[in-house]
Amino acid sequence: MVSRIGGFRRKTRSKLRKNVREHGKISLTNFFKNYEVGSKVILVGEPAVQKGMFFPRFKGKSGKVVGMMGACYNVEIKDGKKVKTLVVHPVHLREI
């Protein structure tokens, strides 16, 4: 059996890319943002920060914050009929 070559961000050149006008330093406000347990969030990847990024399939999905794990949040999303819990850094989240 052949093992798969490539990692987490394989074939995501356009998917995980910033717009030309959005390049530069990231906002520290977004980096240290606090979310309450139970608040609704949208998964928006910040390509400048790879730490705590979710799998690219979940880009644009909305979910609910269910807890914290270190500096990251546990976000519960629905993937088809299944409920999944992701560990996401606050820089990749936007409040609804």
C-alpha positions in Angstrom: 0.0 0.0 0.0 1.3 3.4 -0.9 1.4 6.0 1.9 0.0 9.5 1.2 2.6 12.2 0.5 1.7 15.6 1.8 0.5 17.2 4.9 -2.3 19.3 6.4 -2.2 22.1 3.9 -1.7 20.0 0.8 -3.4 21.3 -2.4 -4.7 24.4 -0.6 -2.8 27.1 -2.4 -5.9 29.2 -3.3 -8.1 27.9 -0.4 -6.0 29.2 2.4 -4.7 32.4 0.8 -5.3 36.0 1.8 -6.6 38.7 -0.5 -3.8 41.0 -1.8 -5.1 43.9 0.2 -5.2 41.9 3.4 -1.5 41.1 3.6 0.6 42.4 6.5 0.5 42.1 10.2 -2.5 40.5 11.9 -4.6 42.3 14.4 -3.7 41.6 18.1 -7.3 42.3 19.0 -8.3 39.2 16.9 -5.4 37.2 18.3 -6.4 37.7 22.0 -10.2 37.8 21.5 -12.3 36.2 24.2 -15.5 34.2 23.5 -18.1 33.1 26.0 -19.2 29.5 26.2 -22.3 29.1 24.1 -21.5 31.9 21.7 -21.9 31.3 17.9 -18.8 31.6 15.7 -17.8 31.2 12.1 -14.6 29.4 11.2 -12.5 31.8 9.1 -8.9 30.7 8.7 -6.1 33.2 9.2 -3.3 31.9 6.9 -0.6 33.9 8.7 -1.1 31.8 11.8 -0.9 28.0 11.4 -1.2 27.2 15.1 -4.7 26.1 16.0 -6.0 26.1 12.5 -8.9 23.8 11.6 -9.0 21.4 8.7 -9.7 23.3 5.4 -12.9 21.3 4.8 -14.6 23.2 7.6 -13.8 26.7 6.3 -16.9 29.0 6.5 -18.8 26.6 8.8 -20.6 28.0 11.8 -20.5 26.4 15.2 -20.9 26.9 19.0 -18.1 27.5 21.5 -18.4 24.7 24.1 -15.2 25.2 26.1 -11.5 26.1 26.2 -8.4 24.0 25.8 -5.3 26.1 26.7 -5.3 29.2 24.5 -7.7 27.6 22.0 -11.5 27.0 22.0 -13.5 23.9 21.6 -16.0 24.6 18.8 -18.8 22.2 18.0 -19.9 22.0 14.4 -22.2 19.9 12.4 -20.6 17.9 9.5 -23.4 16.2 7.7 -25.4 14.4 10.4 -22.4 14.1 12.7 -21.5 16.6 15.4 -17.7 17.2 15.6 -15.6 19.2 18.1 -12.7 21.2 16.8 -9.9 22.8 18.7 -9.5 26.3 17.2 -7.3 29.3 18.0 -9.3 32.5 18.4 -7.5 34.2 15.5 -9.4 31.8 13.2 -12.9 32.6 14.6 -15.4 35.4 14.0 -18.5 36.1 16.1 -21.9 36.0 14.4 
